Amino acid sequence: MPCITVNGQQLEYDSAAANLLSALEQQHQAVHFQCREGFCGACRCKLISGQVEYLQQPLAFVRKGEFLPCCSIPLTDISIEIP
């Protein structure tokens, strides 16, 4: 089971969660969001290390080094920064 390090705090990823956004919410992490589908980009986070996989490709513009937790899952242990 991958681990998620969020702004320096280590959390365990619940593989039963639909996506990273849901897993972060289960851990009481505040992530801004609107659509929960990859359309708006409001949940954009910085990927410091590790790999994520998109469950569906987001329609929102995503810069290199960023990802949308609403439509992705971790493939490895990841370290992220939530703005």
VOBA-1610 file (N, C-alpha, C; in pm, whole numbers, padded with zeros to 5 digits, always signed):
BEGIN
Met+00085-00118+00000Met+00000+00000+00000Met+00089+00124+00000Pro+00073+00212-00099Pro+00157+00331-00105Pro+00134+00425+00013Cys+00238+00498+00047Cys+00229+00604+00148Cys+00224+00738+00077Ile+00158+00831+00139Ile+00148+00967+00086Ile+00210+01060+00189Thr+00306+01139+00146Thr+00360+01243+00232Thr+00302+01375+00183Val+00227+01441+00271Val+00159+01565+00237Val+00217+01678+00319Asn+00281+01772+00251Asn+00342+01886+00320Asn+00424+01840+00441Gly+00496+01728+00426Gly+00583+01676+00531Gly+00519+01577+00626Gln+00388+01558+00620Gln+00317+01465+00708Gln+00291+01334+00633Gln+00332+01221+00691Gln+00316+01092+00625Gln+00181+01030+00657Leu+00111+00986+00552Leu-00021+00925+00563Leu-00022+00795+00485Glu-00113+00704+00519Glu-00128+00582+00441Glu-00239+00601+00340Tyr-00218+00548+00220Tyr-00319+00556+00115Tyr-00416+00440+00131Asp-00544+00469+00135Asp-00649+00368+00144Asp-00685+00327+00001Ser-00645+00208-00039Ser-00667+00164-00177Ser-00816+00146-00209Ala-00902+00147-00108Ala-01046+00141-00133Ala-01102+00277-00175Ala-01024+00382-00157Ala-01068+00516-00197Ala-01078+00523-00349Ala-01176+00596-00398Ala-01199+00607-00542Ala-01083+00676-00614Asn-01015+00768-00544Asn-00905+00844-00603Asn-00826+00910-00491Leu-00721+00980-00528Leu-00638+01046-00427Leu-00713+01155-00351Leu-00801+01227-00418Leu-00877+01330-00349Leu-00961+01269-00236Ser-01029+01160-00265Ser-01109+01092-00161Ser-01021+01043-00048Ala-00905+00986-00081Ala-00813+00937+00021Ala-00762+01050+00109Leu-00731+01164+00048Leu-00685+01280+00125Leu-00795+01333+00216Glu-00918+01335+00167Glu-01030+01380+00249Glu-01052+01285+00367Gln-01035+01155+00347Gln-01048+01058+00456Gln-00946+01086+00566Gln-00831+01141+00527Gln-00724+01173+00622Gln-00735+01317+00674His-00849+01383+00648His-00877+01519+00694His-00780+01622+00639Gln-00737+01601+00513Gln-00651+01698+00445Gln-00740+01792+00364Ala-00720+01920+00379Ala-00801+02019+00308Ala-00747+02039+00167Val-00824+01997+00069Val-00790+02014-00071Val-00904+02091-00137His-00871+02201-00205His-00974+02277-00276His-01019+02195-00397Phe-01148+02191-00422Phe-01199+02120-00540Phe-01333+02181-00579Gln-01375+02150-00701Gln-01508+02190-00746Gln-01576+02075-00818Cys-01517+02029-00927Cys-01589+01934-01012Cys-01569+01787-00976Arg-01456+01751-00918Arg-01421+01613-00882Arg-01407+01521-01003Glu-01390+01579-01122Glu-01384+01500-01245Glu-01265+01533-01335Gly-01179+01626-01296Gly-01065+01664-01379Gly-01095+01772-01481Phe-01213+01835-01469Phe-01251+01940-01564Phe-01196+02077-01526Cys-01201+02111-01397Cys-01173+02248-01355Cys-01028+02273-01312Gly-00961+02174-01258Gly-00823+02192-01212Gly-00810+02255-01075Ala-00921+02276-01004Ala-00917+02343-00874Ala-00839+02263-00769Cys-00833+02131-00782Cys-00765+02048-00682Cys-00616+02028-00710Arg-00563+02097-00808Arg-00424+02084-00851Arg-00326+02083-00733Cys-00238+01983-00732Cys-00134+01972-00629Cys+00000+01954-00697Lys+00105+01977-00622Lys+00241+01960-00674Lys+00290+01820-00637Leu+00341+01747-00734Leu+00399+01614-00711Leu+00548+01632-00690Ile+00593+01613-00567Ile+00734+01630-00532Ile+00814+01507-00575Ser+00760+01388-00544Ser+00827+01264-00584Ser+00725+01153-00595Gly+00761+01048-00668Gly+00674+00934-00688Gly+00597+00944-00818Gln+00507+00848-00838Gln+00430+00842-00961Gln+00282+00825-00932Val+00200+00894-01010Val+00055+00879-01004Val+00007+00834-01142Glu-00111+00775-01143Glu-00174+00734-01268Glu-00312+00797-01275Tyr-00345+00852-01391Tyr-00478+00908-01409Tyr-00577+00797-01440Leu-00690+00799-01371Leu-00798+00705-01399Leu-00869+00745-01528Gln-00877+00875-01552Gln-00921+00930-01680Gln-00838+01057-01700Gln-00800+01085-01822Gln-00718+01202-01850Gln-00795+01329-01816Pro-00733+01420-01740Pro-00803+01544-01705Pro-00818+01635-01826Leu-00925+01711-01827Leu-00945+01811-01931Leu-00880+01944-01891Ala-00862+01965-01762Ala-00797+02087-01714Ala-00648+02084-01750Phe-00591+02202-01773Phe-00448+02213-01801Phe-00370+02178-01674Val-00272+02090-01688Val-00187+02048-01576Val-00042+02071-01616Arg+00028+02154-01540Arg+00169+02182-01567Arg+00257+02064-01528Lys+00376+02060-01583Lys+00473+01958-01545Lys+00500+01969-01396Gly+00498+01855-01325Gly+00521+01855-01181Gly+00394+01871-01099Glu+00280+01886-01166Glu+00152+01896-01097Glu+00064+01778-01135Phe-00040+01756-01058Phe-00138+01652-01090Phe-00271+01688-01026Leu-00376+01621-01070Leu-00509+01642-01014Leu-00548+01519-00932Pro-00558+01531-00800Pro-00591+01415-00717Pro-00733+01363-00738Cys-00821+01443-00797Cys-00960+01399-00816Cys-00974+01287-00917Cys-00874+01270-01002Cys-00885+01168-01107Cys-00758+01085-01117Ser-00684+01070-01005Ser-00562+00992-01008Ser-00547+00906-00882Ile-00459+00808-00894Ile-00422+00721-00782Ile-00270+00709-00779Pro-00212+00680-00664Pro-00066+00665-00659Pro-00023+00527-00710Leu+00086+00525-00787Leu+00146+00397-00829Leu+00258+00356-00734Thr+00319+00456-00671Thr+00430+00435-00578Thr+00406+00525-00457Asp+00494+00517-00357Asp+00491+00615-00249Asp+00507+00752-00315Ile+00430+00849-00268Ile+00438+00983-00326Ile+00456+01087-00217Ser+00517+01197-00258Ser+00527+01315-00173Ser+00462+01428-00252Ile+00365+01495-00188Ile+00293+01601-00257Ile+00286+01726-00172Glu+00255+01836-00239Glu+00235+01963-00171Glu+00095+02012-00208Ile+00013+02037-00108Ile-00120+02091-00129Ile-00112+02241-00108Pro-00147+02319-00210Pro-00136+02465-00195Pro-00235+02521-00093
//
